[in-house]
Amino acid sequence: MAIRDYFKPVQTMTAEQVREFLGRHDPADYNLVDVRQPGEYRKEHLPGARPIPVAELADRLNDLDPSKPTITY
């Protein structure tokens, strides 16, 4: 990741917009990432969400398909 990537604007969505997006798209068409701690993920998470704690995110970007939109929560 280049330094300029840290300064690119990102789209934000409300919870309702995310619900609508997930309802309109096949899970294979996007990356859904739960950045909370493992215990929080185990308690509950959105179906299809991949657990990648925020502290590990930079090291695990290769786990995500860059051609797909990514939703993190």
PyMOL Python script that loads the backbone (N, CA, C, O; Angstrom):
from pymol import cmd

cmd.read_pdbstr("""\
ATOM      1  N   MET A   1       0.845  -1.165   0.000  1.00  0.00           N
ATOM      2  CA  MET A   1       0.000   0.000   0.000  1.00  0.00           C
ATOM      3  C   MET A   1       0.898   1.238   0.000  1.00  0.00           C
ATOM      4  O   MET A   1       1.812   1.360   0.816  1.00  0.00           O
ATOM      5  N   ALA A   2       0.628   2.121  -0.900  1.00  0.00           N
ATOM      6  CA  ALA A   2       1.401   3.366  -0.989  1.00  0.00           C
ATOM      7  C   ALA A   2       0.857   4.389   0.001  1.00  0.00           C
ATOM      8  O   ALA A   2      -0.302   4.324   0.410  1.00  0.00           O
ATOM      9  N   ILE A   3       1.702   5.319   0.371  1.00  0.00           N
ATOM     10  CA  ILE A   3       1.296   6.346   1.338  1.00  0.00           C
ATOM     11  C   ILE A   3       0.083   7.123   0.847  1.00  0.00           C
ATOM     12  O   ILE A   3      -0.764   7.515   1.650  1.00  0.00           O
ATOM     13  N   ARG A   4      -0.013   7.349  -0.443  1.00  0.00           N
ATOM     14  CA  ARG A   4      -1.149   8.113  -0.974  1.00  0.00           C
ATOM     15  C   ARG A   4      -2.478   7.370  -0.796  1.00  0.00           C
ATOM     16  O   ARG A   4      -3.542   7.990  -0.797  1.00  0.00           O
ATOM     17  N   ASP A   5      -2.415   6.046  -0.643  1.00  0.00           N
ATOM     18  CA  ASP A   5      -3.641   5.270  -0.424  1.00  0.00           C
ATOM     19  C   ASP A   5      -4.309   5.615   0.902  1.00  0.00           C
ATOM     20  O   ASP A   5      -5.519   5.443   1.048  1.00  0.00           O
ATOM     21  N   TYR A   6      -3.546   6.093   1.852  1.00  0.00           N
ATOM     22  CA  TYR A   6      -4.108   6.461   3.148  1.00  0.00           C
ATOM     23  C   TYR A   6      -4.926   7.743   3.086  1.00  0.00           C
ATOM     24  O   TYR A   6      -5.667   8.055   4.019  1.00  0.00           O
ATOM     25  N   PHE A   7      -4.796   8.482   1.996  1.00  0.00           N
ATOM     26  CA  PHE A   7      -5.472   9.769   1.885  1.00  0.00           C
ATOM     27  C   PHE A   7      -6.590   9.771   0.852  1.00  0.00           C
ATOM     28  O   PHE A   7      -7.142  10.826   0.540  1.00  0.00           O
ATOM     29  N   LYS A   8      -6.925   8.610   0.323  1.00  0.00           N
ATOM     30  CA  LYS A   8      -8.036   8.519  -0.624  1.00  0.00           C
ATOM     31  C   LYS A   8      -9.343   8.602   0.141  1.00  0.00           C
ATOM     32  O   LYS A   8      -9.492   7.979   1.192  1.00  0.00           O
ATOM     33  N   PRO A   9     -10.283   9.362  -0.378  1.00  0.00           N
ATOM     34  CA  PRO A   9     -11.588   9.397   0.293  1.00  0.00           C
ATOM     35  C   PRO A   9     -12.279   8.038   0.188  1.00  0.00           C
ATOM     36  O   PRO A   9     -12.139   7.339  -0.816  1.00  0.00           O
ATOM     37  N   VAL A  10     -13.010   7.677   1.211  1.00  0.00           N
ATOM     38  CA  VAL A  10     -13.755   6.429   1.198  1.00  0.00           C
ATOM     39  C   VAL A  10     -15.235   6.738   1.393  1.00  0.00           C
ATOM     40  O   VAL A  10     -15.610   7.700   2.063  1.00  0.00           O
ATOM     41  N   GLN A  11     -16.037   5.917   0.803  1.00  0.00           N
ATOM     42  CA  GLN A  11     -17.480   6.082   0.934  1.00  0.00           C
ATOM     43  C   GLN A  11     -17.910   5.534   2.287  1.00  0.00           C
ATOM     44  O   GLN A  11     -17.450   4.473   2.709  1.00  0.00           O
ATOM     45  N   THR A  12     -18.782   6.250   2.958  1.00  0.00           N
ATOM     46  CA  THR A  12     -19.373   5.743   4.193  1.00  0.00           C
ATOM     47  C   THR A  12     -20.846   5.456   3.932  1.00  0.00           C
ATOM     48  O   THR A  12     -21.475   6.063   3.066  1.00  0.00           O
ATOM     49  N   MET A  13     -21.373   4.524   4.698  1.00  0.00           N
ATOM     50  CA  MET A  13     -22.760   4.123   4.539  1.00  0.00           C
ATOM     51  C   MET A  13     -23.407   4.041   5.920  1.00  0.00           C
ATOM     52  O   MET A  13     -22.754   3.704   6.908  1.00  0.00           O
ATOM     53  N   THR A  14     -24.684   4.351   5.968  1.00  0.00           N
ATOM     54  CA  THR A  14     -25.433   4.155   7.202  1.00  0.00           C
ATOM     55  C   THR A  14     -25.737   2.664   7.345  1.00  0.00           C
ATOM     56  O   THR A  14     -25.591   1.901   6.390  1.00  0.00           O
ATOM     57  N   ALA A  15     -26.153   2.260   8.522  1.00  0.00           N
ATOM     58  CA  ALA A  15     -26.526   0.858   8.731  1.00  0.00           C
ATOM     59  C   ALA A  15     -27.639   0.452   7.769  1.00  0.00           C
ATOM     60  O   ALA A  15     -27.627  -0.661   7.243  1.00  0.00           O
ATOM     61  N   GLU A  16     -28.591   1.340   7.539  1.00  0.00           N
ATOM     62  CA  GLU A  16     -29.688   1.031   6.611  1.00  0.00           C
ATOM     63  C   GLU A  16     -29.159   0.857   5.187  1.00  0.00           C
ATOM     64  O   GLU A  16     -29.595  -0.050   4.478  1.00  0.00           O
ATOM     65  N   GLN A  17     -28.238   1.701   4.762  1.00  0.00           N
ATOM     66  CA  GLN A  17     -27.660   1.567   3.420  1.00  0.00           C
ATOM     67  C   GLN A  17     -26.903   0.248   3.275  1.00  0.00           C
ATOM     68  O   GLN A  17     -26.952  -0.384   2.220  1.00  0.00           O
ATOM     69  N   VAL A  18     -26.208  -0.164   4.326  1.00  0.00           N
ATOM     70  CA  VAL A  18     -25.498  -1.448   4.285  1.00  0.00           C
ATOM     71  C   VAL A  18     -26.501  -2.588   4.179  1.00  0.00           C
ATOM     72  O   VAL A  18     -26.305  -3.511   3.389  1.00  0.00           O
ATOM     73  N   ARG A  19     -27.577  -2.536   4.968  1.00  0.00           N
ATOM     74  CA  ARG A  19     -28.613  -3.581   4.881  1.00  0.00           C
ATOM     75  C   ARG A  19     -29.160  -3.680   3.461  1.00  0.00           C
ATOM     76  O   ARG A  19     -29.322  -4.779   2.930  1.00  0.00           O
ATOM     77  N   GLU A  20     -29.442  -2.543   2.854  1.00  0.00           N
ATOM     78  CA  GLU A  20     -29.960  -2.535   1.484  1.00  0.00           C
ATOM     79  C   GLU A  20     -28.930  -3.102   0.512  1.00  0.00           C
ATOM     80  O   GLU A  20     -29.276  -3.896  -0.362  1.00  0.00           O
ATOM     81  N   PHE A  21     -27.678  -2.702   0.657  1.00  0.00           N
ATOM     82  CA  PHE A  21     -26.616  -3.203  -0.217  1.00  0.00           C
ATOM     83  C   PHE A  21     -26.509  -4.722  -0.108  1.00  0.00           C
ATOM     84  O   PHE A  21     -26.484  -5.424  -1.119  1.00  0.00           O
ATOM     85  N   LEU A  22     -26.445  -5.225   1.129  1.00  0.00           N
ATOM     86  CA  LEU A  22     -26.316  -6.672   1.334  1.00  0.00           C
ATOM     87  C   LEU A  22     -27.519  -7.419   0.776  1.00  0.00           C
ATOM     88  O   LEU A  22     -27.374  -8.531   0.268  1.00  0.00           O
ATOM     89  N   GLY A  23     -28.692  -6.829   0.862  1.00  0.00           N
ATOM     90  CA  GLY A  23     -29.895  -7.462   0.332  1.00  0.00           C
ATOM     91  C   GLY A  23     -29.945  -7.489  -1.184  1.00  0.00           C
ATOM     92  O   GLY A  23     -30.590  -8.362  -1.766  1.00  0.00           O
ATOM     93  N   ARG A  24     -29.278  -6.553  -1.830  1.00  0.00           N
ATOM     94  CA  ARG A  24     -29.301  -6.460  -3.300  1.00  0.00           C
ATOM     95  C   ARG A  24     -28.163  -7.201  -3.977  1.00  0.00           C
ATOM     96  O   ARG A  24     -28.203  -7.395  -5.192  1.00  0.00           O
ATOM     97  N   HIS A  25     -27.147  -7.621  -3.230  1.00  0.00           N
ATOM     98  CA  HIS A  25     -25.962  -8.211  -3.838  1.00  0.00           C
ATOM     99  C   HIS A  25     -25.697  -9.614  -3.313  1.00  0.00           C
ATOM    100  O   HIS A  25     -25.999  -9.935  -2.164  1.00  0.00           O
ATOM    101  N   ASP A  26     -25.138 -10.426  -4.165  1.00  0.00           N
ATOM    102  CA  ASP A  26     -24.720 -11.771  -3.792  1.00  0.00           C
ATOM    103  C   ASP A  26     -23.477 -11.655  -2.909  1.00  0.00           C
ATOM    104  O   ASP A  26     -22.591 -10.857  -3.213  1.00  0.00           O
ATOM    105  N   PRO A  27     -23.388 -12.429  -1.824  1.00  0.00           N
ATOM    106  CA  PRO A  27     -22.217 -12.349  -0.953  1.00  0.00           C
ATOM    107  C   PRO A  27     -20.885 -12.583  -1.677  1.00  0.00           C
ATOM    108  O   PRO A  27     -19.844 -12.118  -1.213  1.00  0.00           O
ATOM    109  N   ALA A  28     -20.906 -13.277  -2.776  1.00  0.00           N
ATOM    110  CA  ALA A  28     -19.676 -13.509  -3.536  1.00  0.00           C
ATOM    111  C   ALA A  28     -19.200 -12.252  -4.256  1.00  0.00           C
ATOM    112  O   ALA A  28     -18.090 -12.220  -4.788  1.00  0.00           O
ATOM    113  N   ASP A  29     -20.046 -11.209  -4.274  1.00  0.00           N
ATOM    114  CA  ASP A  29     -19.723  -9.989  -5.012  1.00  0.00           C
ATOM    115  C   ASP A  29     -19.074  -8.897  -4.166  1.00  0.00           C
ATOM    116  O   ASP A  29     -18.787  -7.817  -4.683  1.00  0.00           O
ATOM    117  N   TYR A  30     -18.836  -9.150  -2.876  1.00  0.00           N
ATOM    118  CA  TYR A  30     -18.234  -8.130  -2.014  1.00  0.00           C
ATOM    119  C   TYR A  30     -17.444  -8.793  -0.887  1.00  0.00           C
ATOM    120  O   TYR A  30     -17.631  -9.974  -0.594  1.00  0.00           O
ATOM    121  N   ASN A  31     -16.572  -8.028  -0.270  1.00  0.00           N
ATOM    122  CA  ASN A  31     -15.843  -8.451   0.928  1.00  0.00           C
ATOM    123  C   ASN A  31     -16.565  -7.842   2.125  1.00  0.00           C
ATOM    124  O   ASN A  31     -16.777  -6.630   2.173  1.00  0.00           O
ATOM    125  N   LEU A  32     -16.937  -8.668   3.079  1.00  0.00           N
ATOM    126  CA  LEU A  32     -17.566  -8.194   4.305  1.00  0.00           C
ATOM    127  C   LEU A  32     -16.626  -8.538   5.451  1.00  0.00           C
ATOM    128  O   LEU A  32     -16.375  -9.713   5.720  1.00  0.00           O
ATOM    129  N   VAL A  33     -16.104  -7.520   6.127  1.00  0.00           N
ATOM    130  CA  VAL A  33     -15.062  -7.716   7.123  1.00  0.00           C
ATOM    131  C   VAL A  33     -15.508  -7.189   8.488  1.00  0.00           C
ATOM    132  O   VAL A  33     -15.889  -6.028   8.633  1.00  0.00           O
ATOM    133  N   ASP A  34     -15.450  -8.073   9.476  1.00  0.00           N
ATOM    134  CA  ASP A  34     -15.738  -7.719  10.862  1.00  0.00           C
ATOM    135  C   ASP A  34     -14.398  -7.413  11.526  1.00  0.00           C
ATOM    136  O   ASP A  34     -13.581  -8.314  11.712  1.00  0.00           O
ATOM    137  N   VAL A  35     -14.165  -6.151  11.884  1.00  0.00           N
ATOM    138  CA  VAL A  35     -12.865  -5.748  12.429  1.00  0.00           C
ATOM    139  C   VAL A  35     -12.826  -5.752  13.957  1.00  0.00           C
ATOM    140  O   VAL A  35     -11.869  -5.264  14.558  1.00  0.00           O
ATOM    141  N   ARG A  36     -13.855  -6.297  14.573  1.00  0.00           N
ATOM    142  CA  ARG A  36     -13.885  -6.349  16.037  1.00  0.00           C
ATOM    143  C   ARG A  36     -12.974  -7.469  16.548  1.00  0.00           C
ATOM    144  O   ARG A  36     -12.384  -8.209  15.760  1.00  0.00           O
ATOM    145  N   GLN A  37     -12.868  -7.582  17.844  1.00  0.00           N
ATOM    146  CA  GLN A  37     -12.047  -8.613  18.470  1.00  0.00           C
ATOM    147  C   GLN A  37     -12.695  -9.986  18.285  1.00  0.00           C
ATOM    148  O   GLN A  37     -13.914 -10.071  18.135  1.00  0.00           O
ATOM    149  N   PRO A  38     -11.900 -11.066  18.294  1.00  0.00           N
ATOM    150  CA  PRO A  38     -12.430 -12.413  18.059  1.00  0.00           C
ATOM    151  C   PRO A  38     -13.601 -12.794  18.966  1.00  0.00           C
ATOM    152  O   PRO A  38     -14.547 -13.434  18.506  1.00  0.00           O
ATOM    153  N   GLY A  39     -13.556 -12.413  20.242  1.00  0.00           N
ATOM    154  CA  GLY A  39     -14.662 -12.743  21.146  1.00  0.00           C
ATOM    155  C   GLY A  39     -15.958 -12.081  20.737  1.00  0.00           C
ATOM    156  O   GLY A  39     -17.029 -12.678  20.844  1.00  0.00           O
ATOM    157  N   GLU A  40     -15.867 -10.851  20.271  1.00  0.00           N
ATOM    158  CA  GLU A  40     -17.053 -10.140  19.791  1.00  0.00           C
ATOM    159  C   GLU A  40     -17.596 -10.813  18.532  1.00  0.00           C
ATOM    160  O   GLU A  40     -18.808 -10.955  18.372  1.00  0.00           O
ATOM    161  N   TYR A  41     -16.701 -11.223  17.647  1.00  0.00           N
ATOM    162  CA  TYR A  41     -17.113 -11.912  16.415  1.00  0.00           C
ATOM    163  C   TYR A  41     -17.825 -13.223  16.771  1.00  0.00           C
ATOM    164  O   TYR A  41     -18.871 -13.540  16.204  1.00  0.00           O
ATOM    165  N   ARG A  42     -17.248 -13.984  17.716  1.00  0.00           N
ATOM    166  CA  ARG A  42     -17.851 -15.265  18.086  1.00  0.00           C
ATOM    167  C   ARG A  42     -19.244 -15.092  18.678  1.00  0.00           C
ATOM    168  O   ARG A  42     -20.125 -15.923  18.457  1.00  0.00           O
ATOM    169  N   LYS A  43     -19.443 -14.002  19.436  1.00  0.00           N
ATOM    170  CA  LYS A  43     -20.761 -13.754  20.039  1.00  0.00           C
ATOM    171  C   LYS A  43     -21.828 -13.578  18.977  1.00  0.00           C
ATOM    172  O   LYS A  43     -22.899 -14.182  19.053  1.00  0.00           O
ATOM    173  N   GLU A  44     -21.533 -12.748  17.985  1.00  0.00           N
ATOM    174  CA  GLU A  44     -22.450 -12.521  16.872  1.00  0.00           C
ATOM    175  C   GLU A  44     -21.729 -11.749  15.781  1.00  0.00           C
ATOM    176  O   GLU A  44     -20.832 -10.946  16.038  1.00  0.00           O
ATOM    177  N   HIS A  45     -22.150 -12.020  14.566  1.00  0.00           N
ATOM    178  CA  HIS A  45     -21.600 -11.309  13.415  1.00  0.00           C
ATOM    179  C   HIS A  45     -22.568 -11.447  12.245  1.00  0.00           C
ATOM    180  O   HIS A  45     -23.455 -12.301  12.250  1.00  0.00           O
ATOM    181  N   LEU A  46     -22.385 -10.612  11.268  1.00  0.00           N
ATOM    182  CA  LEU A  46     -23.222 -10.701  10.075  1.00  0.00           C
ATOM    183  C   LEU A  46     -22.872 -11.954   9.299  1.00  0.00           C
ATOM    184  O   LEU A  46     -21.695 -12.296   9.189  1.00  0.00           O
ATOM    185  N   PRO A  47     -23.872 -12.655   8.752  1.00  0.00           N
ATOM    186  CA  PRO A  47     -23.583 -13.850   7.964  1.00  0.00           C
ATOM    187  C   PRO A  47     -22.617 -13.531   6.822  1.00  0.00           C
ATOM    188  O   PRO A  47     -22.793 -12.555   6.093  1.00  0.00           O
ATOM    189  N   GLY A  48     -21.611 -14.363   6.686  1.00  0.00           N
ATOM    190  CA  GLY A  48     -20.643 -14.195   5.613  1.00  0.00           C
ATOM    191  C   GLY A  48     -19.492 -13.267   5.941  1.00  0.00           C
ATOM    192  O   GLY A  48     -18.574 -13.117   5.135  1.00  0.00           O
ATOM    193  N   ALA A  49     -19.521 -12.634   7.119  1.00  0.00           N
ATOM    194  CA  ALA A  49     -18.450 -11.710   7.489  1.00  0.00           C
ATOM    195  C   ALA A  49     -17.169 -12.474   7.801  1.00  0.00           C
ATOM    196  O   ALA A  49     -17.191 -13.533   8.428  1.00  0.00           O
ATOM    197  N   ARG A  50     -16.074 -11.918   7.354  1.00  0.00           N
ATOM    198  CA  ARG A  50     -14.754 -12.487   7.620  1.00  0.00           C
ATOM    199  C   ARG A  50     -14.155 -11.752   8.817  1.00  0.00           C
ATOM    200  O   ARG A  50     -14.106 -10.522   8.820  1.00  0.00           O
ATOM    201  N   PRO A  51     -13.694 -12.492   9.838  1.00  0.00           N
ATOM    202  CA  PRO A  51     -13.103 -11.817  10.995  1.00  0.00           C
ATOM    203  C   PRO A  51     -11.645 -11.428  10.736  1.00  0.00           C
ATOM    204  O   PRO A  51     -10.782 -12.291  10.581  1.00  0.00           O
ATOM    205  N   ILE A  52     -11.388 -10.144  10.691  1.00  0.00           N
ATOM    206  CA  ILE A  52     -10.021  -9.622  10.598  1.00  0.00           C
ATOM    207  C   ILE A  52      -9.954  -8.446  11.573  1.00  0.00           C
ATOM    208  O   ILE A  52     -10.358  -7.334  11.232  1.00  0.00           O
ATOM    209  N   PRO A  53      -9.443  -8.688  12.786  1.00  0.00           N
ATOM    210  CA  PRO A  53      -9.365  -7.595  13.763  1.00  0.00           C
ATOM    211  C   PRO A  53      -8.626  -6.390  13.174  1.00  0.00           C
ATOM    212  O   PRO A  53      -7.689  -6.544  12.391  1.00  0.00           O
ATOM    213  N   VAL A  54      -9.058  -5.206  13.559  1.00  0.00           N
ATOM    214  CA  VAL A  54      -8.509  -3.978  12.986  1.00  0.00           C
ATOM    215  C   VAL A  54      -6.986  -3.922  13.125  1.00  0.00           C
ATOM    216  O   VAL A  54      -6.313  -3.389  12.242  1.00  0.00           O
ATOM    217  N   ALA A  55      -6.432  -4.454  14.205  1.00  0.00           N
ATOM    218  CA  ALA A  55      -4.981  -4.437  14.392  1.00  0.00           C
ATOM    219  C   ALA A  55      -4.252  -5.309  13.366  1.00  0.00           C
ATOM    220  O   ALA A  55      -3.061  -5.111  13.127  1.00  0.00           O
ATOM    221  N   GLU A  56      -4.950  -6.264  12.759  1.00  0.00           N
ATOM    222  CA  GLU A  56      -4.348  -7.164  11.770  1.00  0.00           C
ATOM    223  C   GLU A  56      -4.653  -6.752  10.339  1.00  0.00           C
ATOM    224  O   GLU A  56      -4.102  -7.319   9.395  1.00  0.00           O
ATOM    225  N   LEU A  57      -5.510  -5.788  10.177  1.00  0.00           N
ATOM    226  CA  LEU A  57      -6.019  -5.447   8.848  1.00  0.00           C
ATOM    227  C   LEU A  57      -4.917  -5.118   7.845  1.00  0.00           C
ATOM    228  O   LEU A  57      -4.934  -5.638   6.729  1.00  0.00           O
ATOM    229  N   ALA A  58      -3.981  -4.286   8.207  1.00  0.00           N
ATOM    230  CA  ALA A  58      -2.916  -3.895   7.276  1.00  0.00           C
ATOM    231  C   ALA A  58      -2.112  -5.103   6.808  1.00  0.00           C
ATOM    232  O   ALA A  58      -1.688  -5.152   5.653  1.00  0.00           O
ATOM    233  N   ASP A  59      -1.900  -6.073   7.687  1.00  0.00           N
ATOM    234  CA  ASP A  59      -1.125  -7.261   7.331  1.00  0.00           C
ATOM    235  C   ASP A  59      -1.937  -8.296   6.571  1.00  0.00           C
ATOM    236  O   ASP A  59      -1.372  -9.231   6.003  1.00  0.00           O
ATOM    237  N   ARG A  60      -3.255  -8.142   6.552  1.00  0.00           N
ATOM    238  CA  ARG A  60      -4.099  -9.165   5.923  1.00  0.00           C
ATOM    239  C   ARG A  60      -4.880  -8.652   4.724  1.00  0.00           C
ATOM    240  O   ARG A  60      -5.855  -9.275   4.304  1.00  0.00           O
ATOM    241  N   LEU A  61      -4.464  -7.535   4.177  1.00  0.00           N
ATOM    242  CA  LEU A  61      -5.160  -6.991   3.004  1.00  0.00           C
ATOM    243  C   LEU A  61      -5.143  -7.966   1.835  1.00  0.00           C
ATOM    244  O   LEU A  61      -6.061  -7.962   1.014  1.00  0.00           O
ATOM    245  N   ASN A  62      -4.113  -8.799   1.750  1.00  0.00           N
ATOM    246  CA  ASN A  62      -4.058  -9.780   0.664  1.00  0.00           C
ATOM    247  C   ASN A  62      -5.135 -10.852   0.787  1.00  0.00           C
ATOM    248  O   ASN A  62      -5.374 -11.594  -0.166  1.00  0.00           O
ATOM    249  N   ASP A  63      -5.787 -10.945   1.941  1.00  0.00           N
ATOM    250  CA  ASP A  63      -6.891 -11.887   2.126  1.00  0.00           C
ATOM    251  C   ASP A  63      -8.155 -11.423   1.407  1.00  0.00           C
ATOM    252  O   ASP A  63      -9.094 -12.198   1.225  1.00  0.00           O
ATOM    253  N   LEU A  64      -8.172 -10.153   0.999  1.00  0.00           N
ATOM    254  CA  LEU A  64      -9.369  -9.565   0.396  1.00  0.00           C
ATOM    255  C   LEU A  64      -9.194  -9.415  -1.105  1.00  0.00           C
ATOM    256  O   LEU A  64      -8.099  -9.131  -1.590  1.00  0.00           O
ATOM    257  N   ASP A  65     -10.278  -9.609  -1.830  1.00  0.00           N
ATOM    258  CA  ASP A  65     -10.264  -9.443  -3.281  1.00  0.00           C
ATOM    259  C   ASP A  65     -10.365  -7.947  -3.593  1.00  0.00           C
ATOM    260  O   ASP A  65     -11.402  -7.335  -3.336  1.00  0.00           O
ATOM    261  N   PRO A  66      -9.306  -7.354  -4.140  1.00  0.00           N
ATOM    262  CA  PRO A  66      -9.331  -5.909  -4.397  1.00  0.00           C
ATOM    263  C   PRO A  66     -10.291  -5.479  -5.510  1.00  0.00           C
ATOM    264  O   PRO A  66     -10.577  -4.291  -5.658  1.00  0.00           O
ATOM    265  N   SER A  67     -10.776  -6.424  -6.275  1.00  0.00           N
ATOM    266  CA  SER A  67     -11.709  -6.070  -7.351  1.00  0.00           C
ATOM    267  C   SER A  67     -13.145  -5.941  -6.851  1.00  0.00           C
ATOM    268  O   SER A  67     -14.029  -5.533  -7.604  1.00  0.00           O
ATOM    269  N   LYS A  68     -13.381  -6.285  -5.594  1.00  0.00           N
ATOM    270  CA  LYS A  68     -14.730  -6.241  -5.021  1.00  0.00           C
ATOM    271  C   LYS A  68     -14.825  -5.112  -4.006  1.00  0.00           C
ATOM    272  O   LYS A  68     -13.832  -4.771  -3.363  1.00  0.00           O
ATOM    273  N   PRO A  69     -16.018  -4.524  -3.855  1.00  0.00           N
ATOM    274  CA  PRO A  69     -16.187  -3.540  -2.788  1.00  0.00           C
ATOM    275  C   PRO A  69     -15.986  -4.228  -1.425  1.00  0.00           C
ATOM    276  O   PRO A  69     -16.305  -5.405  -1.254  1.00  0.00           O
ATOM    277  N   THR A  70     -15.461  -3.477  -0.482  1.00  0.00           N
ATOM    278  CA  THR A  70     -15.231  -4.005   0.859  1.00  0.00           C
ATOM    279  C   THR A  70     -16.024  -3.186   1.864  1.00  0.00           C
ATOM    280  O   THR A  70     -15.950  -1.958   1.888  1.00  0.00           O
ATOM    281  N   ILE A  71     -16.779  -3.887   2.687  1.00  0.00           N
ATOM    282  CA  ILE A  71     -17.555  -3.273   3.749  1.00  0.00           C
ATOM    283  C   ILE A  71     -16.938  -3.749   5.059  1.00  0.00           C
ATOM    284  O   ILE A  71     -16.807  -4.950   5.292  1.00  0.00           O
ATOM    285  N   THR A  72     -16.561  -2.802   5.907  1.00  0.00           N
ATOM    286  CA  THR A  72     -16.014  -3.165   7.218  1.00  0.00           C
ATOM    287  C   THR A  72     -16.935  -2.625   8.306  1.00  0.00           C
ATOM    288  O   THR A  72     -17.584  -1.589   8.162  1.00  0.00           O
ATOM    289  N   TYR A  73     -16.956  -3.373   9.388  1.00  0.00           N
ATOM    290  CA  TYR A  73     -17.718  -2.901  10.546  1.00  0.00           C
ATOM    291  C   TYR A  73     -17.069  -3.419  11.801  1.00  0.00           C
ATOM    292  O   TYR A  73     -17.545  -3.144  12.902  1.00  0.00           O
TER     293      TYR A  73
END
""", "prot")
cmd.dss("prot")
cmd.show_as("cartoon", "prot")
cmd.util.cbc("prot")
cmd.orient("prot")
